[in-house]
Amino acid sequence: MVAGRPASQPSFEEDLRQIGLEAEWVRTAVGDGNRERTRVLGSQNAMSAQGFYAWNGILASLTLTVQAYDWERDDPRCLPILIERNKKNILFISSGDEYTGMIGTGKLP
């Protein structure tokens, strides 16, 4: 059981497995994104550079990993998505903040 989560509620790892992903793949991708973010430290870069590099690092890492597990990549209208056709799942990587996914905060992510 995860601390603070009811026993009847699935874990993060179980949630991911249900859509054909492994938690370690996501953890690795986030780490890769954070490494990419550090490539653009400094005032000479665009203000959005760190976010873009982190996003692209996560996307590239997950793409490389999941393609070996019945997922494929598509880029409709320049929105990269990962598709798992057997379970009919589509995954896209997006930015967010501490309010992303929270309902009733009175703030927009």
Secondary structure, DSSP 8 states (H G I E B T S, - for coil): --TTS-TTS--HHHHHHHTT--HHHHHHHHHHHHHHHGGG-STTS-TTHHHHHHHHHHHHHHHHHHGGGTEEEE-GGG--EEEETTTTEEEE-----TTTT-SSSSS--
